[in-house]
């Protein structure tokens, strides 16, 4: 029953992660000279982030016969505005699959964003390396100095025109019920 479906879905997600890891390492070797160019660091991470998100979304959801998804865009020009600055994209975090579903939705709209994730995920084999190569922003809850440095880095990315994807609850809800939102990125939006 449901355990089999979960195991098969996890297999698709794992396969996507392995394919992504191989592609990212290969691209890192090919694009590392970008670090020598002005603005090259941002370009390097942009390429890595695009590969990380789009390949995982395609293999994990697009090829997965167990999950049927449909993305519906509303309005004349859906997605973040194209005004030179990046946008903050807020996503609810009710399950462990939310990063893949949000990546799938964003890739359908050709929208790339750097994700904010808890620093303990850096220890997860393959996933941690892929997230770091993608230039995602890790946050260690409770470490105010590290959180401030991450917020400053996020502001720099936004000023440079990159989008940031945030799960405003700060962590996944074990019960599936929305938790209280963390205020940091809402404050950035108000600025």
N, C-alpha and C positions, 0 to 999 in steps of 0.2 A: 503494500500500500504506500503510505506516505513516506516511509523510510526509504523505499526503493527510489521514489521520485527525488527525494532529497539527495540521496547518494549519486544519482545520475546527474542532477543539476550541479552538485559539487564537482563531479568529474569534468563537466564542461567548463566550469569556472577554473579548475586547476589546469586543464589543457590550455585554456586561454592565457593563463598566467605564465606557463612555461614558454609558449610561443612568443608572448610579449617580451619575456626576459631575454630570449635569444636575439630577437630583433633589436631590443634596446641596447644590449651589449655591442652588437655589430654596429649599430648606428653611432654609439658613443665613440667607438674606435675611429669611425669614418669622419665624425663631425667634431672631434676634440680640438682641431685647429681653430674652431670658432672662438675658443677662449682667448685667442691672441688678438682678436678683432674688437674694436669698440662696439659694445652692445652685443657681442657674440655670446656672452653667457646667457642672456635672455633668449636668444635664438636657439641655442643648444637645448635649454630646458623646454622651450616651446615645441620643438621637434619631438623630444622625448615624451612630453606630456601627451601630445597628439597620438603618438604610437601607443603609449600605455593605455590611454582611454579607449581609442577607437578599436584596437585589436581585441582588447578584453571585452568590450561591449559586443563586437561582432561575433566572437567565438562563444562568449558566455551567454548571450541572449539571442543574437541573430541566427545562429546555427542550432540553438537549443530547441528541440521540438516540444519540450515540456513546458516552456513558458511562452505564451503568446502575448506580445506587447503591441500596443498601438499608440503612437505619439500624435496628439492633436495640438496644433498650434492655433492660437486664437489671435485675432486682430490683423491689421494690415501689415505690420512689420514686427512679428513676434521675435522675442529674444532680447538680449541686451542692446541698448542704443549704440550706434556707431559715432560717438562724439570725441574719440581720441583717448578717453579715459576708460579704464576697465570698469566692470560692474561686479557687485557681490550677488551671487546666486544662492538663495537659501533653499535647502532641501530637508524635508523631514527624515528622521532616521529611526524607522520602526522595525527594520530587520537587517540582518547581515548582508542581504543582497542589495540594499539601497545604493551603495556606490556603483554597482554595475548597472542598475536601472537608470540612475541619474546620468551615467556616462553614455548609455544608449540613447536617452532622450536628447542630451546635448549634441551627440554626434549626428543625430538625425537633422538637427538644425545647423550643423557645421559650426558649433560653438565649442570653443576650447576653454578650459579653466583649470587653475591649480587648486587642488583640494587641501583643506585643512584636516589633519588627521592626528590621532593621539600617538605620541612618540613611542609608546610600547609596541606599536605595529612595525616599527623599524626592525624589531627582533624576529619577525616572522620571515622564515626563509623565502626567498624569491620576491614576495610582496614588498618587503622592506626595501630591498635594493631597487626594485622598479619604481617605487614611490620617490625615493631619493633621486634617482636618475631623472624623474619627471619634474623635479624641482618643487614637489609638493611641500607644504608647510606643516612641520610637525609641532605639536604643542604638548607640553608636559603639564598636566593639570596640577595646580597648586604652586608651581614655580613662577612667581610673579615676574622675575627678571627675564626668564625665557619667554613668557607670554608676551611681555612688552617688546622683546626683540622680534618675535614672530609677527606681532601687530605692525611694527615698523616696516618689516619686510613686505607684508601684505599691502601696506599703503604705497610703498615704492612700486610694487607690481601694478597696482591699480593706476598710479600716475603714469606708468609706462604703457598702459593700454591693455593689460592682461586681466582676465576675469578670475575671481576667486569663488570657489564653491565651498559653502559652509553648511554644516549640520548644526543649526543654532542651539540644539539641546545639549551639544557637547559630547554626547555619547548615545549609544543605541538604547532604546527603551526596552527593558526585558519583558514588560507586560504588553507592549504594543500601544500603550497610551502615551500621548504626548507629554513630555516633561517640560519643566520651566526652561525658557530660553536663556542662554548666556548673553549678556548685553554688549560685549565688545564690538562685534561687527555691526550691530545696530547703531552704535555711537559713530562708527566710521561713516555709515550712510548719512547720518544727521549732519556730519561735517560737510 
